[in-house]
Every structure is written in C-alpha cells, then in structure tokens.
Amino acid sequence: MLDVHIDDFYKDCATTLLSGFRAFPRQQTLFIEDISGPDTVDEFGLHSPRHLAALGAVQWLREEGFIRFGAINRQDSVDDFVLTSKAFTRLIAPALPQSLRGSADNIEHSGDVTPVFQVLEFARLQGDSLWVGELVRDYLLSHQA
C-alpha cells in the first residue's frame, strides 16, 4: 500500500482532470479548495499542507502536459484552466478490463466499453482510493506521449 500522500496525489489528479473534462473545451477558474476540500490559513496567512499538496498536483499536471492554465491567484485558484488534448484523449479512451488490455483488436470484441472518465468518476465518488490510484496510473500516467 502506498503512502497516504500518494493516494491523495492520485485523487487530486483525478479530481482536477475530471473537473477539466466536465467543462471541456471551455476554460474555467479552478479553485484549489474544490480539489483539496475546505482550507483555513494559519495565523501567518499560510495554507494547510493538504491545500498546498493539491496545488502541487495541479502544477505537476501542467508540467507533464495534461492541463494548461494562466495565473495562479494567491495559491487559491488558477485562471484559464483547460485540459490538453493529451488528457482529453486519455479520458475518453475505453477503460478495458485487465483481461482485454494490450491489443487494439480487443476493443472490437469487448462489446460496450465504458470510457476512462466514467470509471474514474465512479471510483472517485465511491471513495475508493486504491481504485482511483490504479486508474490514474494505468490510464493517465503510464501511457507514452
């Protein structure tokens, strides 16, 4: 089992990408609290480690070419947030069962295949961090660009 911070990272990536998918191709303002949950700043005006971790995941997704955005507003939100074609293509790809992975020919024989974004959203809503992590690793992060 992975450390909790890695589970949170996968959840943050999934939440960020699904938020972008719901608005695609429209740009939007992405609020970090929508990813990490409510945040309270300390007496020095600093955000919680959980909030900063979610912001870090958003920045990492941009560096890896999954999302684009403009300015970061006081660590609270990012402007002009949108998915890249790389992320969009991976989210609409078929989520094949383990037994059917590996060959494009298998897609034709698999019948009704659910896209990755729907399976990922279901896993996220179920609160299944192991499943979310597996989906993010298998369908989003492990593919070659």
Secondary structure as a PSIPRED ss2 file (coil, helix, strand):
# PSIPRED VFORMAT (PSIPRED V4.0)

   1 M C   1.000  0.000  0.000
   2 L C   1.000  0.000  0.000
   3 D C   1.000  0.000  0.000
   4 V H   0.000  1.000  0.000
   5 H H   0.000  1.000  0.000
   6 I H   0.000  1.000  0.000
   7 D H   0.000  1.000  0.000
   8 D H   0.000  1.000  0.000
   9 F H   0.000  1.000  0.000
  10 Y H   0.000  1.000  0.000
  11 K H   0.000  1.000  0.000
  12 D H   0.000  1.000  0.000
  13 C H   0.000  1.000  0.000
  14 A H   0.000  1.000  0.000
  15 T H   0.000  1.000  0.000
  16 T H   0.000  1.000  0.000
  17 L H   0.000  1.000  0.000
  18 L H   0.000  1.000  0.000
  19 S H   0.000  1.000  0.000
  20 G H   0.000  1.000  0.000
  21 F H   0.000  1.000  0.000
  22 R H   0.000  1.000  0.000
  23 A H   0.000  1.000  0.000
  24 F C   1.000  0.000  0.000
  25 P C   1.000  0.000  0.000
  26 R C   1.000  0.000  0.000
  27 Q C   1.000  0.000  0.000
  28 Q E   0.000  0.000  1.000
  29 T E   0.000  0.000  1.000
  30 L E   0.000  0.000  1.000
  31 F E   0.000  0.000  1.000
  32 I C   1.000  0.000  0.000
  33 E H   0.000  1.000  0.000
  34 D H   0.000  1.000  0.000
  35 I H   0.000  1.000  0.000
  36 S H   0.000  1.000  0.000
  37 G C   1.000  0.000  0.000
  38 P C   1.000  0.000  0.000
  39 D C   1.000  0.000  0.000
  40 T C   1.000  0.000  0.000
  41 V C   1.000  0.000  0.000
  42 D C   1.000  0.000  0.000
  43 E C   1.000  0.000  0.000
  44 F C   1.000  0.000  0.000
  45 G C   1.000  0.000  0.000
  46 L C   1.000  0.000  0.000
  47 H C   1.000  0.000  0.000
  48 S C   1.000  0.000  0.000
  49 P H   0.000  1.000  0.000
  50 R H   0.000  1.000  0.000
  51 H H   0.000  1.000  0.000
  52 L H   0.000  1.000  0.000
  53 A H   0.000  1.000  0.000
  54 A H   0.000  1.000  0.000
  55 L H   0.000  1.000  0.000
  56 G H   0.000  1.000  0.000
  57 A H   0.000  1.000  0.000
  58 V H   0.000  1.000  0.000
  59 Q H   0.000  1.000  0.000
  60 W H   0.000  1.000  0.000
  61 L H   0.000  1.000  0.000
  62 R H   0.000  1.000  0.000
  63 E H   0.000  1.000  0.000
  64 E C   1.000  0.000  0.000
  65 G C   1.000  0.000  0.000
  66 F C   1.000  0.000  0.000
  67 I E   0.000  0.000  1.000
  68 R E   0.000  0.000  1.000
  69 F C   1.000  0.000  0.000
  70 G C   1.000  0.000  0.000
  71 A C   1.000  0.000  0.000
  72 I E   0.000  0.000  1.000
  73 N E   0.000  0.000  1.000
  74 R C   1.000  0.000  0.000
  75 Q C   1.000  0.000  0.000
  76 D C   1.000  0.000  0.000
  77 S E   0.000  0.000  1.000
  78 V E   0.000  0.000  1.000
  79 D E   0.000  0.000  1.000
  80 D E   0.000  0.000  1.000
  81 F E   0.000  0.000  1.000
  82 V E   0.000  0.000  1.000
  83 L E   0.000  0.000  1.000
  84 T C   1.000  0.000  0.000
  85 S H   0.000  1.000  0.000
  86 K H   0.000  1.000  0.000
  87 A H   0.000  1.000  0.000
  88 F H   0.000  1.000  0.000
  89 T H   0.000  1.000  0.000
  90 R H   0.000  1.000  0.000
  91 L H   0.000  1.000  0.000
  92 I H   0.000  1.000  0.000
  93 A C   1.000  0.000  0.000
  94 P E   0.000  0.000  1.000
  95 A C   1.000  0.000  0.000
  96 L C   1.000  0.000  0.000
  97 P C   1.000  0.000  0.000
  98 Q H   0.000  1.000  0.000
  99 S H   0.000  1.000  0.000
 100 L H   0.000  1.000  0.000
 101 R C   1.000  0.000  0.000
 102 G C   1.000  0.000  0.000
 103 S C   1.000  0.000  0.000
 104 A C   1.000  0.000  0.000
 105 D H   0.000  1.000  0.000
 106 N H   0.000  1.000  0.000
 107 I H   0.000  1.000  0.000
 108 E H   0.000  1.000  0.000
 109 H H   0.000  1.000  0.000
 110 S C   1.000  0.000  0.000
 111 G C   1.000  0.000  0.000
 112 D C   1.000  0.000  0.000
 113 V C   1.000  0.000  0.000
 114 T C   1.000  0.000  0.000
 115 P E   0.000  0.000  1.000
 116 V H   0.000  1.000  0.000
 117 F H   0.000  1.000  0.000
 118 Q H   0.000  1.000  0.000
 119 V H   0.000  1.000  0.000
 120 L H   0.000  1.000  0.000
 121 E H   0.000  1.000  0.000
 122 F H   0.000  1.000  0.000
 123 A H   0.000  1.000  0.000
 124 R H   0.000  1.000  0.000
 125 L H   0.000  1.000  0.000
 126 Q H   0.000  1.000  0.000
 127 G C   1.000  0.000  0.000
 128 D C   1.000  0.000  0.000
 129 S H   0.000  1.000  0.000
 130 L H   0.000  1.000  0.000
 131 W H   0.000  1.000  0.000
 132 V H   0.000  1.000  0.000
 133 G H   0.000  1.000  0.000
 134 E H   0.000  1.000  0.000
 135 L H   0.000  1.000  0.000
 136 V H   0.000  1.000  0.000
 137 R H   0.000  1.000  0.000
 138 D H   0.000  1.000  0.000
 139 Y H   0.000  1.000  0.000
 140 L H   0.000  1.000  0.000
 141 L H   0.000  1.000  0.000
 142 S C   1.000  0.000  0.000
 143 H C   1.000  0.000  0.000
 144 Q C   1.000  0.000  0.000
 145 A C   1.000  0.000  0.000
